[in-house]
Amino acid sequence: MKRLSSMSGNVIALMVLAGVTVAAGQTVNVKTVAAKGHAHSAEKIEAPTSDRVAQFVRERFGMPSNVKVTAGPLEASPDPGFYQAQLTTDDGKQPRQQIISVSKDGHYLIVSPLVPLNGDVDAAIVQQLRDQLRIPSTENLAPGVLHASKFPGFLNTTITATNGTQTQTHDFFVTDDKKFLALGDVYELNKDPRKEALRVMSLKDAPTQGPSGAPVTIVEYADLECPSCAHMHQFLENDLLPKYSGKVRVIFKEFPLQFHQWAIAGAVANECAYQLDPSKFVPYRTLIFQHQSDVDAVQANSSQVRDLLLGYGQQVGLDRGNLAACFDAQSSKSRVDAGKHEGEELSVSSTPTFYINGKILAGGAPPDVFYQAVDDALKGSRQ
């Protein structure tokens, strides 16, 4: 599932690169842009080039080796502090294109154009979102107060989208002169994405499947209420792990999305299973995924959700009383929070999201793309 799923299909929700679903709308690590007169640290930053941009995108989004990634010439952007370029990815079947923005000082890449904000800033933000992302008038958009973000040079606003009874929120960044809106995510072009991911992820004391010495480690951030997560879990269990027997291990991280009603409860129960008996974690997780629709049917009643989760625990051999005690005391909540915090630091915004030996792969990837990513990781582990 993606944030603001009611806007699914727009840049706000995702960009598609050569069949790999890449989530947008993530919490971004934006600092300052020297071209706008803001001071950077004293570190020397390489000037942006099309080749450098293409290589960064390949690494940041875990593009398999069979996907060609090219960036067109860096041309003038509406914002004088940035260039604009057309990014093309081609898997040999269907080339895909995306407009990106690159800061002239070489610090940042934005996965979208920068669009101007004229007149009243709040009204302009809403209008640009409607125009650029084709959001219908039936969906109400309410901007939050623009406030200083933790990233100098950018202001932050939270957009609340309401469609009937469904309400979701999404953060956006606006340049500090209030002249431009970033429709997509911002990334630090001078950082090695794989090294940053490996720095942030903790592989200790985590639920896992597969041998600890496997040459490929897949870290998954997932939500138990997410249908795509259930589908990918089945793929991992029935296809990928058997195909790469002994060569792959999976480490599971909880990433319950805020707009899901029982995702946190499910995550707490699953982490309780790990605390009580690590061998029961995966079977319990599998059973919860298999019964998503049953839990969905009673999700408005927390006591019924609890009863179902405890019952599934019993079915895989967990002691119901011990599971209930852990669940009611929220004894595993700190583990859930740790996984969520870790994912947010990595800018995870959709589930499932995978890191294969530190390289990201979003959960919408078809099997052949996933297999290629694992094959690339195996090849890299031998070098």
N, C-alpha and C positions, 0 to 999 in steps of 0.2 A: 504494500500500500504506500501511497505517496501523500505528503502533506497537501492540503487543499485539493483533495481528490476530486472535488466537484469541478475543479478547473482542469481536470485531466485532459491531456492532449495539447496543452499549451506550453509555451516555454517556461512558464511559472512552475510547472510540474516536472518537466523533463526535457532533455534533448536526446535525440537518437543519433548515435554514431555507428554506422556500419552494422546495424542490427543489435548493438549493445545499448541497453537503456541506461542512460547516465542521468542521475537525479540532479535537478537544480533546486533552488530555493533553500540551500543549506545555510547554516550559520557560518559566516565567512570570516576569515582572518585578514581584514584589511587594515593597513597602517596608514601611510601617507603617500602622497604623490608629489614628488619634488617639482614636477612641471607646473604644479599649481602654487608653488611657493612654500610648500611644507617641508620641514627638515627631515631627512632620513638619518639613519645611523651612519657611521663613518665607513661601513663596509662598501667595498667596491662592487658595483653591479654591472654585469655585462649588458651592453646595448641590445635591445630586442632585434631579432631578425626572424624572417619567416621560418627558416629551418629550426631555429631555437624554439619557436612557438609550437611547431608541429611535433618536435621531440618531446616537449613538456606535456602536450595533450596525450601523446601515446603513453607516456609513463604515468601521468596522473589518473587516466581513466582505464589503465590496464588493457590497452588495445593489443589484441593478439598479433603475432608476427605476420599473419596472412592478410592483415588489413593495412592498406596504404593510407597514410595520413599526410596531407599537404596543406600548407597555409599559403594563401595568395599574397600579393604585395601588401605591405603595410601602408595604408592610405589615410587620408584625412578623416577624422571623426568629428561629429558634432561638438564634442568636448575637445578644446585645443590641447589638453594635457594627455590625450590618448590618440593612438592610431586605431584604425578599424581594418579588419581583414576577413576574407572568406575562408573558412576552414572546410576542407573536403576530406571525407573518409570513404574508402572504396574497398569492399570485400570481394570485388569481382562480380558481384551480382547487381547491386544497386548503389551507385554513388549517392552520398548524402552530404548536404551542405548546411553550414551554420555560420552566422555572422558573429565575430568575436571582437572584443576591444582589448588593446594592449597599451599600458601606460608608456609614455615616451621615455621615461627614465629606466624602463626595464624591470620594474618591480612587480607589476601585477597584470594578470590576465582575467578578463571578465567574460563569462560564457553567455554573451548577449551583446547587442548594441547598447550604447548609452543614449537615452532619449531625453530631449529637452523638457524642462518644466517652465511653463510661461504663466504669468498671472498668479493667482492664489495657489500656493504650493500644494495644499491638501487636495484641492479640487483637481489640480493638474495631475497629481499622482494617480488619482482614481480614474481620470479620463484616459491617461496613457495606458493604464492597465487594461481598461476596457477595449481601447483601440488596438493596442499591440497584441493582446492575448485573446481578443475576441470573446470577452466575457459578456454574457447576455445581461440585459437590464433587469431580468428577473432575479439575478443574484446581487444582493446588496453588499457593497464594499464600504467599510468604515475605517478610515486611517486613524492610527493612534497619534499621540503627540510626538513630534520630531524632537529627538533628544540626542545629546552627545553619546556616541557609541564608545566602546573601549578602544576603537580604532581611530586615532587622530586623522583628520581629513575627511571623515565620513560621519554623517548623522544616521540614526536608525529610526525606522518607523515600523510598527506592527499593524498589518492590514488584517481586519477581521472580515471574513467572508461568510455571509449567511444565505442559505438556500433552503427555504422552508424551515424545517426544524433542525437542520444540520448547520453547525457553526464551526469554522476552522480559522486558524490564524497563521500568518506567514510574515516573516521579517524581510524587510527590504532596506537597502542602503541608498542614501542620497548624498551627493557630494556636498561638502560643508558650505559651499556658496549657494546651495539650494537650486542649482541650475540644471542638474542632470540626475536622472534615476537609473540605477542599475537593475535591469530586468532579470539578470541571472546571477550566478555565483561569482565570487572574486577569489582568485588564487594567487599565492605568492610565487611568482615566476622564478625567483632566485632560489627556491627551496627544492631539494630532491624529494619528490613525493613518496618514494618507497622508503627512504631513510626516515622521513617524518612519521610515516605510518608505523614502522618498526619501533621507533622511539616511544610512541604513544601507547601501543598495544601491550598489555600484560598477558603473558602466556602461562603464568603460574596459577596454581589452584583454580583451574577453570574446567568445567565439564568438557570432556573430549571424547572423540571416537577415532580409533586407528592407532597404530604404533607410535610411541613417542619419538622414535628415531626416524620416522618417515622423512624423505627428502623434501616433501611438499607439505606445508601447513596452510590450511584454509581457515581463516577466522571469519565467522558468520555473525552478523548483527541482524536479529530477527524479532518478529512480533508474533506471538502465538495466535492472535486474532486475525492475522493477515493472510488472505487466501493465497497470495503469491508465495508467501513463506511456506505454507502447507505444500504447495506444488513443488517448490524447490527442495523441501525436506525429503519428499518422496523420491525426487530425482537423485539426491545425494545417497539415500539409503539403497535404492533399488538399481541404480545405474552407475553413478560415478565411483562410489567406493568399491563395488565389486570389480569394476573395470580396472581400477588402479590398486588392486589388493596389495596391502603392505607398503605402498608408496605414498599414501596420502593420509593425513590425519586432519580432523575437523575440530576446531575449538568453538564452542557455542557461547555467544554473548547475548544477553537480554537487551532488547531495544523497543520497549512498549511505546507505541505512538500515543500522543496525548488525546486524540479524538476517539480512541477505541475504548469501549466501556469495560471490558473484562480483561484486557491485555495485561494490566499490572497484576491483577489477581492470578492470572495464569503463570506469569513470570515468577511471582513469589512462590507459588506452589511447586513449580518446576525446580527452582533453586533449593527449595526445602527438600525435594527428592534427592538432589545432589548432596546436600548436607547429611541426610539420613543414610543414604546408600548410593554412592556414585554410579554403581552398575545399573541402577534403575532410572537414571536421568534420561537416557535416550529412548528406552521403551515408553516411558511416561510421556515424553515430548511427542513421540510418534502417535500415541493414542489420543492426546489432546488435539493434535492437528487433524486426526481422522474424524474427530467429533466436533469440529468447529461449529457446524451448523446446529448441533444440539445445544451448545453453550450459547450461541447467538440467539436461539429461540427463547432463552430465559434470562438474557443478559440484564434486563431491567430489574431482576430480582437477585440481589447479591447473595442471599442465603441459598437460593437454588443453584447459582453458579458454584458456590462453595461445596454444596453436596455433590454436584457432578464431578468437580475436581478431586474431591476426596475419594469418590467412587472409582475414578480412573486410576487413582493411586493404588487402591486395593487390588484392582485387576492386574497390575504389574508386580504385585508382591510387596507393596509398602504397607506398613502397619498404619491403619486408619487413624488410630488415636495419636500416634506420634506425628503423623502428617498434619492432623488437625491442630495439635498444639503448636507446631512450628508455624503453620499458616496463620492461626489466630493471633499469635504473638508477633507476627511479621518478622520472624527471626532472620529471614533471608533477604529482607528488603534492602539491606546495605549492599548485597551482591548485585541486585537488580539495578540499584542506583549507580553503582560503580560501572556497570556495563553501559548504561545510558550516558553517563558522563564521558566515558572513554569514546563512545561513538560520536558524541557531539563535538568533542575535541578534534576528531577526524573529519568533521563536517558531514557525517552521515545524516541524511534527511529522509531516506526512503528505505523500506524493508522489502526483501532481504538485501543486504549489501555484504559482499564478500571481499576479503583480502587474501590473495593467493601469493604466498611468500612475500607479503607486503604490497603487492600490486592490486589495486582495486578492480572489482568486477561487479557491476550492479546486477540485481537478481533477475532482470528480464532477459538475460542472455540466453539464446537457444543452446541446445546441447553441444553442437559442433563448436561454437565459440568458447563454451566452458571447457570442453576437452582440449581445444587449442591452447587456452590459457594454462591449463595444467601441464600440457606437453612442453610449453615454453619454460614453465617453472622447473620441470624435471631437467630439461636441457641446461638451464642456467645453474642448477645445483651441481652439475657434473663439471662445470668449468672452473 
